[in-house]
Amino acid sequence: MDRFQALCKRLHEKEYKLTPQRRVILRTFINYETGHLSAEDVYGIVKKQHPEIGLATVYRTLDLLAELDILEKINFGDGRFRYEFASHDTHHHHHLICVNCGQVFEFEDDLLDSLEQAIQIRNGFNIIDHQLKFYGLCKKCQEK
């Protein structure tokens, strides 16, 4: 089963229909999987081929997909939420955010695993998730 079919199955299991708008938006995320897209980004992409889809529909669909844990809604501090596929495995990825151009890069590093374990032991706290964001300048912006 490909990713799109698996996502359609999840919608069906939660008793939601795969409307044409949801289909187009899911396909957009499959095509731009690491894009960290905002609602405005998604709208700009889908309106080229589907001008009947409005911005409000995009917002509602993204909120629903986030509520269903298909997408993750992330605040990078730039005044708009970005979305990416929700990670359901135990390995975390983190984000580098350029404060000049706004580009977001993902990175994975296991160094935080030992820190997370130490925090859990020291505080008697069961950590179920974390997010790490670094803000700075990307290579292109540094060269300018």
N, C-alpha and C positions, 0 to 999 in steps of 0.2 A: 504494500500500500504506500503510495507516495505521500508527501507531506500535505498536499492540498486535500486529498481524500481523507487523511487522518483528521485534519481540522474540520472538515465537513461532518465527519462522524461525531466528533466532540460536540459540535453544535446540535446535531440531531439527538444525541444522548441527553443533552440538557433541555430538550424539547423546544429548540429554536429552529426556525426555517432558514434555509440558505437562500436568502433573497438575492436578486441580481446585484444589488448594491453591496451586500456582504461578500458575495463572490468576487466582485471586482476589487474590493479593498483587501481581502485576503490574498488575492493574486498579486496585488501591489507589494505587499509585505514579503511574499515569497521572492519576487523579482528584485527587491531592494532589502534583502535580509539583514544586512549590517548597516543600514542607513540611518537608524535612529530618527525616524520620520515624525514630524509634527503633523497635526491635523491639516495645517495649511499646505505642508509638503504633499501629503496624500491627496488633498483636493486638487492641487496643481497638476499632479500626475494623472489622476482619473478623469478630470474634466476634459482632457485632450481627446479622449476616445468616447467618453460618456458625459456629454455636457448636461444631461438631465439630472445628474447627481449633484445635489446642493451641499454647501459647506455644513449646514446643520445636520444633514444625514451622515456626513463623514464623522462629525463629532459624536453623534449618538452611537454610531457603529463602533467607533474606537472605544468609547466608554463601555459598551456592552462586551466587546472582546476582552477588555481589561478586567471587567467584572467576572467574566467566565474563565479568567486565568489563561487565556490564549495569548494575549499581549500583556506586556508590562508597561505601566505608565511611569515615566521617570521625569523628575524635575532637575534640570541641569542649571537652574538659576538664571536662565536667559529670558524669563517671562513667558515661556510656553512649554507645555509638556511635550515630551517625545515618547515614541512608542517603539518597542522591539518585541520579538517573540519572547514569551515567558520561558525562562529556563527551568526545567523540571528535574534536572540532575543535581548532584551535590557539588559540582565544581562551579565556582563563581567566576565571572569575568568582571572586570572593572573598567572604568572610563577615564580617559584623558580628554579634557575639554579646553579647547583653545579660546582664550578670553578675547582674542582679536577677531578671528573670522567665524568663531562659533562651531567649527568642525569638531566632531566627537570621534575618538578612536577607542577601540576596545583593546584591553590587554588582559592576559591571564598570568597569575603568579601565585604559586602555592606557599609563599612565605607567610601569608596571613593565617594559614591553618594552625601553625603552632601558637601564634598569638591568640587566636580564637579559643584554642583549647586551654591556654593559661588563664584567660579571662573567665571561662566557664568554671574552672576549678577554683580559682581565687574567690569568685563571687557567688558560687553556687547557682549560676544562672545558665539555663539551657538556651543557647543561641540557635535560632532556627534559620536565620538569614542575615545578610549584611550587604551594604553597598559601599563602594569606595570610589570617590571621584577626586581626581587631581586637576587643578586649574593651572594653566600656564600658556605658553606660546608654542604653537606647532613649528616644525622646521621651516615651512614656507614663510610664516609670519616673522620668524627670527631673521631670515635672509633679507627681508625687505628693509 
